[in-house]
Amino acid sequence: MRQVAWQRLPEDRVWTHSPPRPEDGAMIWLVLIMGKVIIYVVPSLIAARRQAERLRRVVVVNLLLGWTVIGWIIALVMATRPHPPPYPPPFEQYGPPPRRPKRRAG
């Protein structure tokens, strides 16, 4: 017969906790590891969500240096950096520059 997490003892009418099962500890470790992995890749997820132009750089810095706190912060700063302004259209689009009138010698 398997014990439930909480059971009532009839003789003294108090609730007691059943002894921990091995699978309970494994589940806790699994949740902790998954949480750490999610926190570890937060800069990459932010960069992907923002469609950052430097997504590859953020991912590389995050994977290679993210295990250090400074590397993780650098990746986070790179991921949250604002998008650069769009470049103005190329000069050739407007045609050649206007000609200056020639001066008359005089």
N, C-alpha and C positions, 0 to 999 in steps of 0.2 A: 504494500500500500504506500503510495507516494504522499508525502506530506505537502500541505499547502503552505504558502508563504506565511500566513498568520493562522494560528489555530487557538481555539479556546480550551483551556484546561478546566474540566468540570469540577475538580476538587477545590481549587481556590479561586476560580472565576476571574482569572487574569489572562490577558492576551500575551502570547509570547511569539517570538520570531523563530522560524525554523532555521536549522543550520544552513549555511550557504552551500549552493550546489556549484560544481566546477563550471558548468555552462554559464552561470551568472557572471563569473569573472571574465570569461572569454568575451561575452557580449559587451561588458564594460570596456575591455581593451579595444575591441573592434570599433566601438563608438568613439573612443578617445583618439585612436589612430586616424579614423576618417575625419574627425574634426581638425586634427593637426594638418592633414593633407589639404583640406579645403582652405585653411588659413594660409598654408604655404603657397598656394597658387592664386591667392586673391589678386596680386598685381597683374598676373596674366589674364585672369577673368575680367578685371576692370578694363584692361587694354583691349581685349577682344570685344567687350560690350560697347566700348566707345569707338571702335573701329579705328584705333590709333594707327598712324602711318608707320610707326616704329614697333609694330607688334612683335616681329621676330626678335628684335633686340631685347625687348622687355622679357620675352619668354626665355631667351638664352641667359640673360642676367639672373632671372628668377630661378632657373633650374641649376645654374652653376654656382651662383653666389647667394642664393636665397637662404641657405642654411645658416649663413651668418646674419646677424640682425642688420648690419649695415648694408649688406647686399640686398636684403629684402626691402629695406627702406628706399634704397636707390631704385630698385625695380618699381616700387610703388610710386615714387616721384615721377619716374619716366612714364608710367601708365596714366598718371593724372595730369600730366603736363598739357596745357591747352593746345588745341590744334593751331598750326601756323596759319597766318592769313594767306588767302589765295594770291598767287602771283598776278601782277597786272598782265594784260594781254601783250604779246610780243610787239615790238616796235614796227615790224614789217607789216603788221595788219593795217596800220594807218597810212601806208604809202610812204613815198620819199618825203624828206623834209622840204618845206617851202624854200624856193630860191630867193636869194636876196638880189635886189636890183643892183646892176653894176653902177659904180660911181663914175661920173664923168670927170675927166681930168679938166681942170679948168681954172 
